[in-house]
Amino acid sequence: YTVSDEEAKLAANEVVATMGDKTLTNGELQAFYWQEIYMFLNEYGVYAQYMGLDLEKPLDSQLMAGGQLDEDDVSWQQFFLDGAINTWKNYQALALEAEAENYQMSAAEQEELDTMADNLTASAVQAGFADADELIQANAGAGCTLESYMKYVNTYYYGMSYYYDYCSKLDPTDAEVEAFFAENEEAFKEEGITKDAKFVDVRH
């Protein structure tokens, strides 16, 4: 994954993952990868350094727990890459489900999405960049362009809009909750969750 900026640009359109007829390119992966890092830093802040993350060093050369990188250990780069791919899988799966249901976003959401590229271009010029591509590459690395970033945004917006709309309409009965738990009881048990459990670890 670690290459020069020139190599990254040349490989930007290379497909690295697929789901149905949907694809993820290296350029689009960059957007997911850096969002994963930004979200991690936003969540943990200064505590990230106590977890072994040193932003002054290459992420592919450091273990998550600190120390020297060995063959069987996971680097911070691999950790964020795994997270980026998993996030894409989640967003893309939701977007595919939304497509299958012919889901339409609200007018306000659609307008925000339709105007985002122009707004990014205007922001880039205002910030002293030549164009939106230069702004995005400054934040998401070489190979990530406005086009690839907008594909990331479209997948995210469409899938999550469907998800929130779907959840807002859910109103399960006690019997449905019981049936769902019974159907997935083994999976819950692996996570330490039983009917007798008093505490559940939840993260949003």
C-alpha positions in Angstrom: 0.0 0.0 0.0 2.9 2.4 0.6 4.1 3.8 -2.7 5.3 7.1 -4.1 2.7 9.8 -5.0 3.5 9.2 -8.7 2.8 5.5 -8.3 -0.4 6.2 -6.3 -1.7 8.4 -9.1 -1.0 5.8 -11.8 -2.8 3.1 -9.7 -5.7 5.3 -8.7 -8.2 3.5 -11.0 -7.1 0.0 -10.1 -10.0 -1.9 -8.6 -9.2 -3.3 -5.1 -12.6 -4.6 -4.0 -16.0 -5.5 -5.5 -19.5 -6.1 -4.2 -22.0 -7.2 -6.8 -21.5 -4.9 -9.7 -20.0 -2.2 -7.5 -16.3 -1.5 -7.3 -13.8 0.2 -5.1 -10.7 1.7 -6.7 -7.4 2.7 -5.0 -8.4 6.4 -5.4 -11.7 5.9 -3.6 -10.0 3.7 -1.0 -7.9 6.7 -0.1 -11.0 8.7 0.9 -12.2 5.8 3.1 -8.7 5.3 4.5 -8.1 8.9 5.6 -11.7 9.2 6.9 -10.9 6.2 9.1 -7.8 7.9 10.5 -9.6 11.3 11.0 -12.5 9.5 12.8 -10.1 7.6 15.0 -8.2 10.7 16.0 -11.5 12.6 16.6 -12.6 9.8 18.9 -9.4 9.3 20.9 -7.6 12.6 20.5 -4.4 12.8 22.5 -5.0 9.3 24.0 -4.1 7.9 20.6 -0.4 8.4 21.4 -0.8 6.2 24.5 -2.1 3.5 22.2 1.2 3.5 20.3 0.2 5.8 17.4 2.9 8.2 16.3 1.8 10.5 13.5 5.4 11.6 13.0 6.4 8.2 11.7 5.1 6.1 8.7 2.0 4.1 9.8 3.3 1.0 8.0 6.4 0.9 10.3 4.6 0.9 13.7 2.7 -1.7 15.7 -0.6 -0.8 17.1 0.7 -1.6 20.5 4.1 0.1 19.9 7.5 -1.5 19.5 9.1 -3.0 16.3 7.0 -4.4 13.5 7.2 -8.2 13.1 5.8 -10.4 10.4 2.8 -11.5 12.3 1.9 -8.2 13.9 -0.6 -5.6 12.6 0.7 -2.2 11.7 -1.4 1.0 12.2 -1.6 1.2 8.4 -3.1 -2.3 8.1 -5.5 -1.5 11.0 -6.8 1.6 9.2 -6.9 -0.2 5.8 -9.0 -3.0 7.3 -11.3 -0.4 8.9 -11.6 1.5 5.6 -12.5 -1.7 3.6 -15.0 -2.7 6.3 -16.6 0.8 6.3 -16.9 0.6 2.5 -18.5 -2.8 2.7 -21.1 -1.4 5.2 -21.9 1.7 3.2 -22.0 -0.1 -0.1 -24.2 -2.9 1.3 -26.7 -0.2 2.5 -26.5 1.6 -0.8 -27.3 -1.6 -2.7 -30.2 -2.3 -0.4 -31.5 1.2 -1.0 -31.2 0.7 -4.8 -33.1 -2.5 -4.5 -35.9 -0.7 -2.7 -35.8 2.2 -5.1 -35.2 4.5 -2.2 -35.1 8.3 -2.8 -33.4 10.7 -0.5 -35.1 13.8 0.8 -35.0 16.9 -1.4 -32.7 18.6 1.1 -30.3 15.7 1.2 -30.2 15.4 -2.6 -29.6 19.1 -2.9 -26.7 19.0 -0.5 -25.2 16.2 -2.4 -25.8 17.8 -5.8 -24.0 21.0 -4.7 -21.2 19.5 -2.8 -18.7 19.3 -5.7 -19.2 23.0 -6.6 -18.9 23.9 -2.9 -15.7 22.0 -2.6 -14.3 23.7 -5.7 -15.2 27.1 -4.3 -13.7 26.2 -0.9 -10.5 25.0 -2.6 -10.0 28.3 -4.5 -10.8 30.3 -1.5 -8.1 28.3 0.5 -5.5 29.0 -2.1 -5.6 25.6 -3.9 -5.6 25.4 -7.7 -8.7 23.3 -7.8 -10.7 20.8 -5.7 -8.5 17.9 -6.8 -5.5 19.6 -5.2 -7.5 20.3 -2.0 -8.6 16.7 -1.7 -5.2 15.2 -2.4 -3.8 17.5 0.4 -6.2 15.8 2.8 -6.6 12.3 1.4 -3.4 11.6 -0.5 -2.2 11.3 -4.1 -4.6 9.5 -6.4 -7.8 10.7 -4.6 -9.5 13.2 -6.9 -12.8 15.1 -6.7 -14.4 12.4 -8.8 -13.3 9.6 -6.5 -14.1 11.5 -3.4 -17.6 12.3 -4.6 -18.1 8.5 -5.3 -17.2 8.0 -1.6 -19.6 10.7 -0.6 -22.5 9.4 -2.8 -22.2 5.9 -1.4 -22.1 7.2 2.1 -25.0 9.7 1.8 -27.3 7.3 -0.1 -26.6 4.3 2.1 -26.8 6.1 5.5 -29.9 8.1 4.4 -31.7 4.8 3.7 -30.4 3.3 7.0 -31.7 6.2 9.1 -35.0 6.3 7.3 -35.4 2.5 7.7 -34.5 2.6 11.5 -36.9 5.5 12.1 -39.8 3.3 10.9 -38.9 0.3 13.0 -41.3 -0.4 15.9 -40.8 -4.1 16.8 -43.1 -5.9 19.2 -41.9 -7.7 22.2 -42.6 -11.0 20.4 -40.5 -9.9 17.4 -37.6 -8.9 19.7 -37.8 -12.3 21.4 -37.8 -14.1 18.0 -34.8 -12.1 16.7 -32.8 -12.9 19.8 -33.7 -16.6 19.6 -32.7 -16.7 16.0 -29.3 -15.1 16.7 -28.7 -16.4 20.2 -25.4 -18.2 19.4 -24.0 -15.1 17.8 -25.0 -13.0 20.8 -23.5 -15.6 23.1 -20.1 -15.3 21.4 -20.2 -11.6 22.3 -21.0 -12.4 25.9 -24.6 -11.3 25.5 -27.3 -13.4 27.1 -30.8 -12.8 28.4 -29.4 -12.6 31.9 -26.7 -10.1 31.0 -27.1 -6.8 32.8 -24.6 -4.7 30.8 -24.0 -4.4 27.0 -21.1 -2.6 25.6 -22.5 -0.3 22.8 -20.6 2.2 20.6 -22.1 4.6 18.1 
